[in-house]
Amino acid sequence: MPEHVRDWVADELGSPVATAADQVGGMSPGCATRLVLEDGTRAFVKAVGTDLNPKTPELFRREVTALTLLGSHELWADLRASYDDGAWVAILLEDVEGTHPDLDDDATMDTLLRETDRLGQVLAERVPDPPAPDADNGGLADLRDGFHLWADAVARAGEIPPDLLPDWVRHDTATWEPLVRALADHEVRLVHWDIRNDNLLERPTGDLVFVDWGAASVGPTWVDPLLARLERVEDPWFDTALATSPALVAAGDLAVDAWLVGFATFLAWRAHTVVDVNLPTLNDFRISESRRMLVGAERRLGIA
């Protein structure tokens, strides 16, 4: 990061940095570093500039917005300070001792489902009336807008190459487009909207922490429980696990199926049309996640 941003970090921490360990993973460019200070305290710093990617600073601003709304809690890393000069955005966070959880482990997955339900309750209590979305200016995103974009992609699914999207979606846009668009009619509240393994940390105690709030949005109450189960969408476990979430039961199977088809199609559309700046792993992620969701949708719909 530039020297003036490094100076800001040093001033905010109040003690010189003794060691710095870069964290590798995820998809965003920029700095993501665990710091140990000379006084023994720890912190986590992430920073990005518009010269690395024009959109990522907006995600960082959104994370600051969300964590400022939420305050301190054991379910997420606390915000210590933030910096924004218009070109560079930096965030100082609590450094959570832990590693990414093993979601292949049934007990850990059970913990994730339980803690995701708890997260939803805490978000509703802390922010019962979220501010109006303002995604272009560092505010919350609006999943209702996103669902309409998904539906637009479904409507043009025939333009997506068959190696990215199967014929049963490409040739049946009249069925799926209105079902996906109807997702925007569901009641919304504050949601994390990016629950996946690399945005989770497991403390030595086994407790989970939800990190990376750059996608924080207003959206249906059931999307975070659905994302928590998405790690196993290819497995019949996914269908059984839906029944353990009151929010997903209330949403209904049709909403889940439309969500899977809509999101998978949108990711395939983006993989077909978008050129990313300094995000070398993103397109492979879009393709793999789209295919995983379509495997789950095909099983649920009985498509051979």
Buried (B, 14 or more C-beta within 10 A) or exposed (E): BBEEBBEBBBEBBEBEBEEEEEEEEBBBBBBBBBBBBEEEEBBBBBBBBBEBBEEBBBBBBBBBBBBEBBEEBEBBBBBBBBBBEEEBBBBBBBBBEBEBBEBEEEEBBEBBBEBBBEBBEBBEEEBEEBEEBEBEEBBBBBBBBBBBBBBBBBBBBBEBEEEBBBEBBBEBBEBBBEBBBBBBEBEBBBBBBBBBEEBBBBBEEEBBBBBBBBBBBBBBBBBBBBBBBBBBBBBEBBBEBBEBBEBBEEBEEEBBBBBBBBBBBBBBBBBBEEEBEBBEEBBEBBBEBBBBBBBBBBBBEEEE
